Each structure stands twice: as C-alpha cells, then as structure tokens.
Amino acid sequence: MIDPEKNEKTDDLYTCPEVTRGSYYQGRTRVSLVDLEKMKIINTIKIISSLTNKDEFYIPYQIRDDMGLYFVREKTQKELKESQL
C-alpha cells in the first residue's frame, strides 16, 4: 500500500461500510508477482475499487467482534505484546 491513510473507528456508531471494515487503512495498493529465486519482480498490478472505480483499497486492521459477521479469535500473549509496539 502506497502512503496509506489510517481510518480509526473510535466510537460505537457503525455505519454500513464500517460494519465490514471497522478501523482500516486506505490507499493506493499494488500486488506484485515475484520470482523468489532471482528476487525480481515479474509483474505488478493496481488494485482498482469496484465501488468507486478509483485507485484505492481498504485493508481492515481492527473490527468489532460483536457484529456477528466475522469469527474473531482470542489473541495470544505474543500478539498482544506485538500490538502494543
């Protein structure tokens, strides 16, 4: 993701898009196919939003677990420590 914008959900009011995104990163996103033996990029493509037809993508990083749409597993002690970094 190129220069992502962090969109943090801080209140309890969730609108329709926030139910599936929660807190998320938004920005121009690329996916590359890499030759691991030569450590060389073979091809790179843009991810275009099907909703806005713009060069943007949303990557959720935190979502409420009481919405019933996702299974949210408990974090391990290691993950809890890493998330505080």
Secondary structure, DSSP 8 states (H G I E B T S, - for coil): -EEEEEE---SS---HHHHHHSEEEEEE-EEEEEETTTTEEEEEEE---TTT-SS-EEEEEE--SSSSSS------HHHHHHHT-
